[in-house]
């Protein structure tokens, strides 16, 4: 009985710690100030990556500059130099691309939806010959709010510049 209570308290502590980190990030984001026309400057100690740890499961979301591309049958579906990198326990790195960098006019919404207890409900889009090729979290849980509306493909190619 005591061991289970320690586990629950430990998980509660981790969630509490994550909430404090998230509050700090939101506070630092609010302090981003304009430093001149068309430029922004964040405080030197601003958080650029958020990590969520719950019950041994870890998710980190951070802005990236990696050049990535998605090509299907010779057609470029997406290309970005500003993906969000999502690292999750037991899974490969996933690149979440801003909608402006995805050719959404080529995609058709799917009836398929999935639920992740760490990210929320995912919606999917398809090509005529490739069902459920891409997904996005339109309303992710608060812990990974950064990925809201960003698209993630199963096969994303890292481009060496």
N, C-alpha and C positions, 0 to 999 in steps of 0.2 A: 504494500500500500504506500509506504513512504517513498519508494523508488518512482512510482507513477506520479506522485505529487511533485517530486523534484523535476521530472520530465515536463510536466505541465507548467511549472513555474519557470523552467528554463525556456520553454517555447514562448511563454508570456513575456519574459525578459527580452527575448530576441525581437518579438513583434514591437515591444515598447521601444527598444533601441532603434529599430528601423523607422518607427514613427518620428523619433527625435531627429534622426538623420534627414528624413524627408522634410520636416519642418525647417531644419537648418538650410537645406537646399532651396526651398521656396523663399526663405528670407534672403539668402544670398542672391537669388535670381532677381528678386525685387530691387536689389541694390545695384543692378546693372545700370550704368549711366551712359548717356550720350557723351562722347568725347570729341565730337565734331560732326560735320555734315556726312551722313551716310555711314558712320562707323559707330560701333559700340565697344565698350571696354568693361570687362567684368573685374570685380575686385581680385587682387592677386591670390587670395585664399578661397576663391569661389569653387564649389564642387562641380566637376564636369562629368562625373560618373556616379550613378546610384546603384547600390547593391542591396538586394533584398535577400535575407537568409531566414528561412522558416523551416524548422524541423530537419535541418541538415540539407535542405534544398536551397540552392543559391542562384540568384539571377542578377546579372550586372548589365545595365544599359548605359552605353556611353556614345557620345558623338564621334564620328569617324571621318577620315579624309580619304579612306581607301577608295580607289576607282573600281567600281563594280558594274557588271553588265549582265543582262539576261537576254539570251538569244534563243529563239525556237524556230527551227526550219529556216534558218538564214535571216529571219526577221528580228530586229532589235525590239524587245518589249519594254525594256527599262535600261537606263544608264544613269549612274549617279557618282558623285565625288563627295557626297555628304550623307552616307547611310548612318543609321543608328546601329551599333553593334550590340547584339544581345547574346550574352554568354549565359548558359543555363546548365546546371548540373546534369551530366550524362548525355548532353546533346551537342552537336556541332555548333559553332558560331553561326548565328543567323543575322542577315543584313536586312534591316527594315528601311525601306526606301520611301522618301517623301513622295506624295502623290504627283507632284509636278514633274518628277523624274520617271514616271511610269506612263506608258501609252494605254491609258485606261479605256480609250475608245475601241481598242481591240478586244477587250475583255467583257465577258457576260457574267452577271451575278449568278451564283449557283444557289441551289436550295440547301446545300450542305452547310452545316454549322457544327462546330465542336466547342467543348468547354475545357479550359485549363484552370485548375484551382489557383494557379499563381499569376495568370494573366487575364483571365476572363473568357468571354465568348468570342470565338473567331468566326468571321464570315469569309466565304470563298468566292473566287471568280475563275472562269474557265475560258479556254479557247475551244473552237468547234471540235478539234481533235485531241484536246488535253483537258479533261475535267479536273476541276479543283486544283489548278496550277499555282494559284497564289492566294494568300490569305491576309487578313488585316483584323485588328482589334479596333472596332469602331468606338467602343466604350470599355476600354481596359480598366482593370482595378486600379485604384489610386497608386499602388506601389510601383506600377510600370506605366504611368500616365504618359510618359514621353513617347511611347510607340503608337499612341492614338492616331488612327487614320493612315499609318505608314504601311506599305505593302511588303510582304515577304514571300519570296519565291523559293521553291525547293532547290532549283539549280541556278545558283548565282555564281558567276565567274568573276574572279578577281583579275583585273587587267593590270599588267605590269607596264608602267609608263616609261 
